[in-house]
Amino acid sequence: MPKVASFRKFFHAGLMGGSALVACLVLAPGDEARAQTLRDALSKAYVENPTLQAGRARLRATDEGVPQALSGWRPSVQLFGSGGALRTRQNTTPQKDTRSTWSLELEVRQNLYNGGSTEADIATAESDVRGERERLRSTEQEVLFDTVSAFMDVVRDQAVLDLNQQNELRLQRQLEATQDRFDVGEVTRTDVAQAESRLSRATSDKIRAAGNLEVSRAAYERVVGEPPGELEAPLGLVELPASREDAVERALSTNPLVRAAVHDRRSALSVIDSQTGDLLPDVDLVGSASHSRNQLGADTERDQMSLTAELIVPIYQQGFQTSEIRAAKQRAREALDTVEESRRGVIDDATSAWETYRSSLAEIEAIREEVRAAEIALEGVQQEAEVGQRTVLDVLDAEQELLDARVSLVQAERDLLVARYDVLVATGGMTARDLGLDVPYYDPQSHYGAVRDQFWGTGDPVEDSAYDRDSETVEISE
């Protein structure tokens, strides 16, 4: 685990949130290797995170619903065959007589009309694909946001550990100095005990900070796929909405959860049409060709060809199909309510994220003032202690207040950066493409286009073809 060489103030944010300057480095002493940046971690998580990979596989499986629905327009071809043999033997003669029969029939069936069910099934499948694409985008945002949180947790906990290590070393020297002063009668045994108590507390705080760091490192490895090395906190800005109202408006139009709910609603409406089509007539065109041979009687061979139209009119289906339609209507109603629920949730998320970001800006300014005041107070207490106007306990208290303020500042700096990215998540802008990551972007249209009209074969198109650095996602035609 690399030690911290220095932890410098890594945020400077105006009260209006127009800019943020990051200058926080966590480096291993003597290690000249390039530190890992937040963009490095985001890029690796985007390409290799298993949650995101699973979401892409789930989308590819959903893509297959479209060719399955399109199969309703395609013919089915079947080959039927049968055969048998009859052996006879008479008791009066040793002769045996064996005769056989066999037949082959090729049937081609093409649906001409099925009440519009095929068209509705295609519309359902395409809406499902659109909805799953939005859910994949939501998963991508969650993974990238988790990466930001895990990255900054490691930076924060490494900095807190460094502060506690420095505090422990300082208190060790202070205890030694207090012991020396006690030996010459300048302070009492109580002063020594107080210094010992603060050193024990500092050691405990250091151990707890080290444990927190290990927890954060484990969370980082889970999201990114490798343990953190030397981390360099982000040096760049992310563009945020200008106001809370702008954030809410952007969230309602681009948040993937709302968009997915809208597509789910369209899918549910198409299911009603598909179920209704099952109450209407079916018309199939059936062509067949057969060849048979029968030796059981007279040895005969027969070739036969036919072309027929079949009409099936459902009259009564035990009430099952009408129940299916009623259920589909209720699911469509549920989907409509889910759209409204998603809209309300997104408004709440965008508002909460924006207000958290704004309060973080104000909080960090207050904590910086607290640190400056604690530094001045400690300097004054130390000077007064030198002339006997302050006790050892006063100095220890002032040092602890400064340490607490610096730890609070580290936490606030982490919270501010994470809050900025949380606003991006709420407004739908936390994707690899939005962040401009230098990675090949996953193109869902690549796999969809490859399988949409694939009417033969069980092999899957090469998955790598779904990655294209420059391609834009092409929407399914309305």
Beta strands, then each sheet from edge to edge (+ up, - down):
strand 1: 36-37
strand 2: 76-89
strand 3: 96-113
strand 4: 231-232
strand 5: 282-294
strand 6: 300-312
strand 7: 441-442
strand 8: 467-468
sheet 1: 1+ 4+
sheet 2: 2+ 3- 5+ 6-
sheet 3: 7+ 8-
end
